[in-house]
């Protein structure tokens, strides 16, 4: 069960057996053909082969994020041209009013969108690889349902909408749930299938409890909780951003370290172990990093849905990679989707999570349609 | 270097499916074992159905139930049995069977343990249409939602199938799953956008969004029964082809399975079953997801057994959840859509820990 079968375009017809391939400069004897266009970077004794398409996709995505960012920074009740935005960002001597609007008011929210989008996307990529399932996401381990339940308890039973209280409620709820799922699924090792089933069960249980709570309070209160539950980036400032960014950087290192063992594990445990991968340790690390990334976002902005699910799939299709676990393209795709969604969310005054699913879902549908139609390659 | 644990737990991704309920048993004994399970499940369903008529805010004795059905007089208890309890039980039986079979079919078809009938967009389509009816057209009574739900469920499934069947290999499970994910998300986004813009809409939707089989009238049955009946027939007839599909598309084709026909049949059956169920009762999660897993662990991987046994077990589970929902609160009742997960989740966790579980 993996997306690989779906994502790989049909193989071109193989050369007839015994045919001698032309000796082009790209196909010299003794040279390994990776099957994809690559660039090789050499410096001293170190060489690095990078996938040409992946690099181009990443560059384009970066440009998209930057462009969307400039547009977002320039629009609102006071609208600014892109030139004004750029000068306000880069030139300390620019119009102080423009600097106030762009840097102090709008920039934190934009940066939050970038960090949260990237964090969710990486978390999703880790979990889809971990569970070998395109539907795998951090929700599998119950973090989202746990944090929604925790935040609902704080908002509806304790009756406070204080930012810190709700954030800690969601974190505690999410962490306890993830721990519970892990412990219940662990029996002399962690099997993906058992993890999925336990995650479904615990998630559904908590979802029911949350619904019970939502049905028992006034519509206004329930709506407040539901708005938080959709995930929103409004009201976030530089204070929250600094802590979030530091934690994100640390987790990014963790994610980068666990990528290689996880890619090997996608080939099956036996093959991976034969290659020297410590299967259980790699899975535990990936789970912890993935959950921590989700927790980071949830604490700041609430459970923003769908990016974890869609961004790795989008990145995989853009880079035509054989695995969803390419964290840089995935992170950039996640950031692009969230920045774009937040731009729309600010215009129509809805929580960003509501827009995320529409934008991300529509884009994913379009990508799938193009891929299925086979026009790509 | 890693030392392999002695239990062979490292075969995680490729856990071996259990060949049958008892490896050592001969075919005849295995057959008897499964037959026993089928009979037990049927007996259980009958008992639960009777209990469902008897138990509630006011307990009614079995004798009175009998009289109400066959020697009706106008006493309060007889009216209660005829007007409330029996319709509720019948609705529970119909939706339970539909939800269970649609779940079993979609899991067997996609070979994905996370797949539930909602994956093809049935629930999302129904929710979107009902929210539209409330927010834009101003309907508020649950009885008026049925046609919107039905239309939305079918409409979105058609879209999902249309996207999933673009290209050469039409409608493979992975393509359909991803298409379903994408469209479900878009619909879910529009649904919450409409709901979060108005308190009235939100209030109606938070109740409709948790399924219930109480307070439904049997007037829906003349429409619902043919749809669900067709779905049941189509689904049960696909069992053999699904067995072949479990071996992979290539082997299935070489065994003589017509892949395209099977796919269309299964998707049509799932849509008919789950779409009608959501129209009758609102979204009830977890039944379609959980019951097929549990049934498979008991009867083995043969779909010709999984599908019928699920049709029996799922309504029994739904009715048990409904009965618990009626009596658990000191006053009032819990909607069955909440209770299914509260009751079922612990059972599922206990089973998945205890049994040598098989993947799909």
Interface residues (C-beta under 8 A of the other chain):
Chain A: X1 X3 X5 X6 X10 X132 X133 X134 X135 X136 X140 X184 X187 X188 X189 X190 X191 X192 X193 X194 X196 X197 X198 X200 X201 X202 X204 X205 X207 X208 X209 X211 X212 X214 X215 X219 X220 X222 X223 X226 X227 X230 X268 X269 X270 X273 X276 X277 X278 X279 X305 X306 X309 X310 X313 X348 X350 X351 X353 X354 X355 X356 X357 X358 X359 X360 X361 X362 X364 X365 X368 X369 X371 X372 X373 X374
Chain B: X1 X2 X4 X5 X7 X9 X10 X11 X12 X13 X14 X15 X111 X112 X113 X114 X115 X163 X164 X166 X167 X168 X172 X174 X175 X177 X178 X179 X181 X182 X183 X184 X185 X186 X188 X189 X190 X192 X193 X195 X196 X197 X199 X202 X203 X206 X207 X209 X210 X285 X286 X289 X290 X293 X334 X335 X337 X338 X339 X340 X341 X342 X344 X345 X346 X348 X349 X352 X353 X357 X359 X360
